Amino acid sequence: MIVKGVVEPWLARDEGKRERYCDDLYFWEGWESFRAVCGDEPAEGALRRVTFLLVKPEAVVGRRVAVILEFLREHEFKVVGTWPVRMGRHQVRALWGYQLNAVPIAHVRALEMLVGSGELFLVGVGHQAVDEGGSAAELLAERKSPSVGVAGEGAGGDSLRDRLGCPTLMINFVHAPDEPADVLRELAVLCDARMQRRIMASLVAAGGWGEARAGAAERAAAALMTSRYAGCPAHDLDVAASLRRMRLGERADGGLPELARAAIELGSVPPEDALEVVAALEGATMLPRWDRVVTAAYLVDGLRTGRQPLVGPPRE
């Protein structure tokens, strides 16, 4: 039984996070969805065993769906269901707001370009072999690994993002909640109340699923996500290749201001010019979308405000 207005330690280990979430409307809405499914005294164990993976648009355009599902299977995460979602600027700032204070607005705008470039897929998963006191959310967050700091950093490991080959901090293909409290909060950011309850009910009910049903859910997830390949040309997501194509395209079509042309030529941008350059890339619709997205993500990769994240490290 949760004490009214108190976020208990099993939901979030960090005291600072628990204090912030005490006043977080999204967390409490997610909690109410969980309570509606489980009753007035929700079972702690039910939430510990479930989480989700948010598959971002670059995973579709970069054709990474099979790698993601294979990784989940290898690490004994059972797929429960898959739901398409869309994110606009308000969802971006709500989902990652406790970390985005540590990066400048240019980074935020580039992130909005990225997640606004297509559908995302909320893949609900369960894991039965959770250590005492642990959770499926923590296990998946650990297996996923944090975003790379710069292109290529951390390569050679066997985390999900290592396998996916993230070219920048931002282009990292997947996001996952860190703890049970984040599962509740982020589900409320991404979904309306009705969808929250439907997804939570599916997650909680999946505790009794057998291998056959979980296998069918995984195949359905693969079919749904890969069905988008037909309407979405593949992109290499390669920084050097994208910059090269941007240079050639700009010389042919023009239209970018001098600051943006210089940033593309140099492959870098002064912090004071970053927002203007990202804004120019947003509006340069005569150039290929994903070349612009990759370029913007790369140019803002190392920019920081100097402030500490409000909760934990920045994780896009």
C-alpha positions, -999 to 999 in steps of 0.1 A, spaced: 0 0 0 15 33 -10 12 62 15 -8 90 -1 15 116 -16 47 96 -10 68 78 -36 82 48 -19 118 35 -23 108 4 -43 95 27 -70 127 49 -72 159 44 -53 171 80 -54 157 102 -27 159 133 -49 139 116 -76 113 105 -51 109 141 -38 105 155 -73 80 128 -83 59 136 -53 48 167 -72 48 152 -107 14 150 -122 25 124 -148 38 101 -121 5 102 -102 -16 98 -133 5 67 -141 0 54 -105 -37 58 -108 -37 38 -140 -18 11 -123 -42 12 -93 -72 10 -116 -58 -22 -130 -47 -38 -98 -72 -25 -73 -68 -3 -42 -37 -21 -31 -16 -27 -62 8 -56 -61 44 -44 -59 56 -75 -76 35 -70 -107 51 -36 -114 86 -49 -106 83 -75 -134 72 -52 -162 86 -23 -182 87 -11 -218 112 -2 -245 105 29 -267 117 22 -302 125 55 -318 121 66 -355 157 60 -364 154 23 -355 128 21 -384 147 42 -409 179 25 -399 164 -10 -401 173 -21 -365 140 -37 -355 153 -73 -358 184 -65 -337 163 -50 -309 138 -79 -307 167 -105 -309 184 -87 -280 152 -88 -258 148 -125 -265 184 -133 -256 181 -115 -223 148 -132 -215 125 -102 -219 91 -114 -231 73 -91 -254 37 -84 -242 24 -60 -268 34 -31 -292 17 2 -295 25 30 -320 28 64 -304 37 99 -316 57 126 -298 55 163 -303 75 191 -286 55 189 -254 59 151 -250 97 155 -256 101 181 -229 79 162 -205 96 128 -210 131 140 -207 126 173 -189 145 163 -158 176 158 -179 172 184 -207 180 212 -184 216 201 -188 217 208 -226 210 239 -245 178 246 -265 196 238 -297 199 202 -285 162 201 -275 152 213 -309 174 188 -326 158 160 -305 124 173 -315 134 170 -351 145 134 -345 115 120 -327 91 140 -348 104 123 -379 82 93 -376 63 69 -354 77 55 -322 67 21 -308 61 14 -272 71 -23 -268 58 -37 -235 80 -63 -219 81 -86 -189 109 -104 -171 103 -130 -145 138 -136 -132 141 -103 -113 165 -102 -84 150 -95 -49 146 -58 -46 152 -52 -83 129 -46 -112 126 -54 -149 129 -16 -156 163 -15 -139 174 -46 -156 165 -34 -191 180 1 -185 212 -16 -175 212 -39 -205 203 -11 -228 232 11 -215 234 49 -214 237 69 -246 272 72 -259 289 105 -252 304 109 -286 302 89 -318 319 55 -313 325 58 -275 317 26 -257 319 5 -289 328 -31 -285 305 -39 -256 274 -60 -256 247 -37 -245 217 -31 -268 231 3 -279 265 -12 -285 249 -37 -309 228 -10 -326 258 11 -333 248 46 -321 264 73 -343 257 102 -318 244 107 -283 209 115 -296 206 89 -324 205 59 -300 175 40 -314 157 32 -281 147 46 -248 137 27 -216 125 38 -182 151 35 -155 129 23 -126 92 14 -118 84 50 -110 96 60 -145 75 32 -161 44 48 -146 54 84 -153 66 79 -188 35 58 -198 14 88 -187 35 112 -208 32 90 -239 -4 79 -237 -38 92 -227 -56 77 -197 -75 50 -216 -44 38 -234 -24 38 -202 -49 15 -185 -51 -8 -215 -13 -11 -217 -9 -15 -179 -36 -42 -179 -17 -61 -207 16 -58 -188 2 -70 -155 -18 -99 -171 13 -111 -190 28 -125 -158 10 -158 -165 18 -161 -202 36 -191 -216 63 -192 -242 39 -197 -271 19 -166 -263 50 -145 -257 65 -158 -290 33 -148 -309 35 -113 -293 71 -109 -304 62 -119 -340 33 -94 -340 57 -67 -328 82 -75 -356 54 -75 -382 40 -42 -370 73 -23 -368 88 -37 -400 55 -30 -419 66 7 -417 97 -1 -438 77 0 -470 68 37 -465 101 47 -451 133 45 -473 163 31 -454 190 56 -443 226 47 -433 225 72 -404 262 77 -411 275 111 -399 303 115 -425 281 104 -454 252 126 -443 275 157 -441 288 149 -475 253 146 -490 243 178 -472 273 197 -488 264 184 -522 227 191 -518 233 226 -505 256 235 -534 230 223 -558 199 239 -542 211 266 -519 188 281 -494 207 277 -461 221 307 -444 258 312 -442 261 300 -406 245 267 -415 266 262 -446 298 269 -426 287 244 -399 281 217 -425 314 224 -442 334 223 -409 313 196 -392 310 217 -361 292 248 -348 301 274 -321 277 271 -292 264 306 -297 253 298 -333 239 263 -326 203 273 -322 202 293 -354 219 264 -373 194 238 -360 165 261 -369 178 265 -404 181 227 -407 145 223 -395 133 245 -423 155 233 -451 129 210 -466 146 210 -500 173 188 -484 166 151 -473 150 149 -439 172 122 -424 204 139 -436 192 170 -418 183 151 -387 217 133 -385 235 166 -392 216 184 -364 221 156 -339 259 155 -347 264 192 -344 248 196 -310 263 163 -296 287 178 -271 269 210 -261 260 214 -225 246 242 -203 269 235 -174 240 227 -151 235 193 -135 205 172 -146 176 176 -122 173 138 -120 201 114 -130 223 116 -161 209 129 -193 194 100 -212 176 107 -245 
